Amino acid sequence: MSESEDNKELLDALNNAGQVNIGDVVKGEVLAIDEDRQAIVGIGDTGVEGVVPVKELTSDSDSLKVGDVLDLVVISRIGNDKEGGSYLLSQRRLEARKAWDNIEKEYQSGDNLDATVTQVVKGGLVVDAGVRGFVPASMVSDHYVEDLNQFKGQKLTFKIVEIEPSENRLILSHRAIVEAENKAKREELFATLVAGDVVEGTVARMTDFGAFVDLGGVDGLVHVSEISYEHVNKPSDVLKVGQQIKVKVLNVDPDRQRISLSLKQTQPGPWDDIEEKAPVGAVLEGTVRRLTDFGAFVEVFSGVEGLVHISQISHEHIATPNDVLKVGQDVKVKVLNVDPEQQRLGLSIKALEEKPASENNHEEHEDRGASRNDVQNYSSDDDGGFTIGDLTGNDLNK
């Protein structure tokens, strides 16, 4: 028989056994595993054999055994007709093809996909979505992330931005997911949050005028004046980014997407238990904070100021408090009057000083009477104004 007749018979046999084409998806039964861990398989009922290199396997080659049946795709022809011929097959590429098909369906339907971050590379993240996907750094989060390594190994949800299977290009965005989640959280918070609520949050960032607190996808502002009852120069003197705090909701403005918060109003106020801290007759140390025509405001506790009326500064007559006192001066005072509800404290400096021999009892009685009346006419948060009682002092009583 001639060589051409031999070839014809072989081709006829292959045709009779079944046609194998490049790109076909076939079943391959493992017939043997060679020393290079390649799987030698029989292709369906065609009577034709194929080879699956170890790099084209998705199954663990160490656990692969004779008799296992694999789903494979035909990659190329090996050898020639004279040698009988066989085929190069791949399990990995078939899985990738299926993955691309599924991803395309998700993309068309607008669905998101879950994938695990496998690498951190220059410019972004590499993820395993059944195929290689890339997440640009600008699409990782809704804010700048300095160290992307924190995402390595995490399984995240992504929106499909661009897909091109023929070029193995899959571009994903996690930022779109975060923004959508935050939008939903914002809508829920603005719908349920009301002034007076006390909630927990995390200090997200700080400025000179206050601290922004993350309430769970929505930032609220704690103005510097609402951080503490004590004077605060800048928020970073008291708070740290990442710190967990409780805050009171002062105002919710859905139209402007703004929430005003207070930290100090969740803490004991400086005037709480003031009658125990500063009972009538107590002697306290304080600092002169403000001077007015009618007296001096002295801070005796952090956030608590009391008034020393001009008539209670000295036994001697003085024209203005500036004649005797200076702002920032430390003084000792005696508590004359306490009004917790109005947050008022009447104080005296002269009550702790020895009375001059020339001063008679009648004058002392008049001074004390005037001071009691005047104490009722000031507020601890007075801006420097004064009342008729402050203007007249002792003269009114006389």
Secondary structure by P-SEA (a helix, b strand, c coil): ccaaaaaaaaaaaaaaaccccccbbbbbcccccccccccccccccccbbbbbccccccccccccccccccbbbbccccccccccbbbbbbaaaaaaaaaaaaaaaaaaabbbbbbbbccccccbbbbccccbbbbccccccccccccccccccbbbbbccccccccccbbbbbaaaaaaaaaaaaaaaaaacccccbbbbbccccccccccccccccbbbbbccccccccccccccccccccccbbbbbccccccccbbbbbcccccccccccccccccccbbbbbbbccccccbbbbbccccbbbbbccccccccccccccccccccccbbbbbcccccccbbbbbbccccccccccccaaaaaaaaaaaaaaaacccccccccccccccccccccc
